[in-house]
Amino acid sequence: MKSIYLDNAATTPLDSRVLEKMQPYFSDVFGNPSSFHAAGLAAKKGVDAARKSIAALMNAHADELVFCSGGTESDNLAILGLVRTNKAKVKHVITSAIEHPAVLELLTHLQKAGEIELTILSVDKFGLVDVRELEKALRPETILVSIMYANNEIGTIEPIADMGRALLKWRKTHNTPFPYFHTDACQAAGVLDLDVEKLHVDLLTLNGSKIYGPKGVGLLFVRRGVEIEPIIYGGGQERGLRSGTENVPGIVGLAAALEIAQAEKEKENVRLTKLRDKLTAGLLKIKKTKLNGHATERLPNNVNISFLDVEGEAAVLYLDAQGIYCSTGSACASGSLDPSHVILAIGLPYEAAHGSLRFTLGHSTKPADIDYVLKVVPDVMAKLRHMSPVNLDMKYFK
Ligand SMILES: *Cc1c(COP(=O)(O)O)cnc(C)c1O
């Protein structure tokens, strides 16, 4: 039985080289990094080395990194931490319509609770945020802009550096340190440049589970001078910003994964882009299909296609039976049958949003896998369409 894993945007397998680096920290080097004895110091050394190495990769300082439990916590720490620190009467936040729920759910919750005023920028049909729209939305009360680096569903890469420059200009002309700029880089961390100086970001989120590192570990970059409050209180680890005993193997693994990804990304991106484009072209030969996201400003491993007249969940199950693992919408949203907020945000109607499938390639993807997928998917779609009572018009895709 074949098993072709094309859901690397949901999570990636742990790289064996990363596992090797982590292994001693589960058993031999088990101390608490806060302990003063040799066992504690050995663990602390592992955490310190990881912090230093990641900081170098991001062109940041070691004291600007806060390790935590993953992308969700990092996003929450950035946003809640900043909103709660700020004592202004009116706090305005700007985000986009296609953010991960870790950002969007929190911000809409804060808006409903009356803690912030929120502007949600729409995106164009490719999923791009317009820098001029961002500039127009800026207000003297804007304390934070949170826009993701690359989208987890449609793979669109946002012009983060351009936005960063626009925000710097605004701060300068208005003589204020605000708004701060946060980006969720969970999907970008394994394949794009993470230089925080070039990106002009003040807060950056990434995690291990999308970059062939361990799950349950992430970090928040907090630029020196940016004041945020903790959201978890306790023993004062991570300079008081994230209490709780450090996930030492996880932190060591996160650093190892990031080192490997950043060193190998150029070569791997070229390889994946070729496979991605072949899969896209092949799938678009099936009638009544449309590529979602941008053709080129796109993650090298992401293919997201709407198949009209097809129920996405049914397609995932049929493909699963053939040993092909993909997803509909995002894994985080699955379990619910609501159509993806991202697909709706790029202007597709409800019916078309239901039939969108995401194939995300990875290190294990080989050319033969793409051939197999291109052999199987047309048959599955023909079968599902034959069974489908709906028959939508192509005008939905115009
Ligand atoms: C996966 C993901 C998250 C959540 O990360 P966890 O480590 O699962 O909490 C947040 N943002 C984006 C863009 C993601 O892809």
PDBQT file of the ligand as one rigid body, heavy atoms in Angstrom, charges set to zero:
ROOT
HETATM    1  C1  LIG A 401       0.848  25.703  12.453  1.00  0.00    +0.000 C 
HETATM    2  C2  LIG A 401       0.704  27.170  12.504  1.00  0.00    +0.000 A 
HETATM    3  C3  LIG A 401       0.448  27.834  13.709  1.00  0.00    +0.000 A 
HETATM    4  C4  LIG A 401       0.213  27.095  15.013  1.00  0.00    +0.000 C 
HETATM    5  O1  LIG A 401       1.384  26.500  15.473  1.00  0.00    +0.000 OA
HETATM    6  P1  LIG A 401       1.333  25.411  16.661  1.00  0.00    +0.000 P 
HETATM    7  O2  LIG A 401       2.772  25.101  16.898  1.00  0.00    +0.000 OA
HETATM    8  O3  LIG A 401       0.538  24.264  16.129  1.00  0.00    +0.000 OA
HETATM    9  O4  LIG A 401       0.675  26.052  17.821  1.00  0.00    +0.000 OA
HETATM   10  C5  LIG A 401       0.348  29.209  13.683  1.00  0.00    +0.000 A 
HETATM   11  N1  LIG A 401       0.492  29.888  12.546  1.00  0.00    +0.000 NA
HETATM   12  C6  LIG A 401       0.725  29.292  11.360  1.00  0.00    +0.000 A 
HETATM   13  C7  LIG A 401       0.891  30.106  10.125  1.00  0.00    +0.000 C 
HETATM   14  C8  LIG A 401       0.843  27.907  11.298  1.00  0.00    +0.000 A 
HETATM   15  O5  LIG A 401       1.062  27.324  10.134  1.00  0.00    +0.000 OA
ENDROOT
TORSDOF 0
